[in-house]
Amino acid sequence: MNRFTVPLIGFVLLLVFLGIGLTLKPSEVPSPLVDKPAPSFSLPQLHNPEASFSGEQMKGRVWLLNVWASWCYPCLTEHPFIKELSTKHKVPVVGLNYKDVPEESREWLLRNGNSYEVSVMDRDGRVGIDFGVYGVPETFVIDKQGIVRFKHIGPVSRESMEETLLPLIRRLEQQP
């Protein structure tokens, strides 16, 4: 065998695996939390830091947990769709303000509109870690029993809202 044969075969295999990897979509990485209870949390509210909010307070309702930050440009891109879900479609949305400065977050919501039922501060990112957040924005659909039913990675778009989130939310709302 030629001394170049083994490195050439290795290089070709590496190219094949790289090619396969480039066809995968990171936004479709399955979450180990789907169909499991949402991590419990109790965090201070962004607009009322003396008061806390817990995910347990949402039991009995289908709701969205939207992980966002004022420094996140894609969060600004998805914000009109989060507002539409909350206002037009009457979906309860809880904001998880991730690793952010509270004053800047409040200013961001003042400028861009606040459609969150409540937004809580995850300053050190521990709750985000519990939810398996890779980055912001991410959105979780949580059912009436507190079970995570879907994780959307990246900004919510009109397409993802109409084709995935709303049909799932409506179906979950029909369940006891």
N, C-alpha and C positions, 0 to 999 in steps of 0.2 A: 504494500500500500504506500502510496505517495505521502510524504510528510505534510502535505497541504490538505489531504482528504478529510481528516478528522476536524481540523479547524473550519474547513469549508462547510461540512455537514452541520457543525455546531452553529455557524453563522446563519445558515439557511433556516435551521430550526428556530433560532432567535427571531429572525424576520417573520416567520410564520406566526409565532406567538405574539409578536408586536402587532402584526396585522389584525389578528383576532381581537387583541385588546383595544385597538383603535375603533373597532365596530361596536364596542359596548358603550352603553349610556350610563354615566355615573349617577344620573338622576333616577335610575331604575334599580339602585341598590336596595335590596329588600331590608326592611327593618326587623330586627329580632323582637321588637315590641308589638308588632301587629298581632292582634288576637290575644294580647296579654293585658293585664291591668296597667293603666297608666301609672307611672311613678308618682307617689304622693309627694306633695310639696306644700309649703306655706311660706309665702314671701310677702314683703312689704309692697303696698300698692304704689305705683309711680306718682299718682296725684295726691295721695294721702299716706305718706310713709309711716305714720303712726298706726295705721290699720293694716292688717295682713289679709291675704286672700289665699284660699286653699282650693285645689282642684276638687276636693270633696264637696264644695259648695255647688258644683255643677251637676251632681248626681241627679238622675231623673231627666236630664236634658241631653240632646245631641249637640255637641259644640266643637268649635275649632280652637286649637292652641296654635297661635301664629308667633313664631320666633322671629324677632326683628331687632334692628338697631338703627340709631340715627346716622351712624357712619356707613351704613350699608346702601350702596346705590341700587342694587336689585330690589331692596325693600321698597324704595320709592317707586320703582317700576310696577310692583305688584299692588301697591297701596290702593289704587282705584278699584281693583277687583275685591280686595278685602273689604273696602267700604261698601261695595255693591252687595257682597254676601251679607253683610251686617244690616244694611238699611233696606235695600229692595227685597232681599230674600229672607230677611228676619232670622238669620243664622247667628246664634250667640258666638262671638269671637272674643277670646281672651288673648291678650298680647303678653308674650314673655320677652321683655326687654333684656337683651343678651349682652353682657359685658359692656355696658354703656354708662355714660355720665348722665345722671338723672336730669340735670338742668337742660342739657342738650336734647335729651329725649322729649321732655315736655315742650321745648321750643319747636322741635320737629313736628310734633303732633299739632301744635298750635298753627304752624304754617300749612301743614298738609291735611289737616282734618283728623279728628279722633273718632273712629267708629268702633273702637274696642269697648266691650262691656266693662272691662277693667283691664289695666295693664299692670303687670308686676315686674319688679326689678330683680334680675338675676345677675347681680354685679360681678360675682366671682365665677359664674358659669357652671356652678355645680348642678343645678336643676337641668340645664342644657345637656350636661354630660349624662345625667340619669336618663334623659330622653334619647340619648345617642345622636345628638345634634352634631353634624359634620361642619356646618357653617350656616350663615343666615342668608336668605330666609329659608325657613322650613315650616311646614304646616301639618298638624296632626288632626285627624278626625277622631273624636272620642264619643263613644255611644252613651246611652242612658245609664249603663251599669259601670261606667268608668273604664271601659275597655278600648284600647287604641285599635281602630279599624283600618286606618290608612295613614301613610306618611308621604307627604309631597315634598320632595327636595327641590330647592330652587324657587324662583318667583312664581306665584300663581299667575296664570294667564287667562284670557277669556276662554280659550279652548279647554284648559284643565279645569276651570271653574264649571263650565257648562257640560263637559263630557264626562268628567270624573267626580268632582267634589259634590255638586248639587244632586246628581242622581243617587250617589251613595248616602248623602245626608237625608234625602227624602225617604229612601228605603229604610234607613235606620229609625227615622221618626215614626214610621208605621208599625215598628215592632214594639211589643209591650215592654 
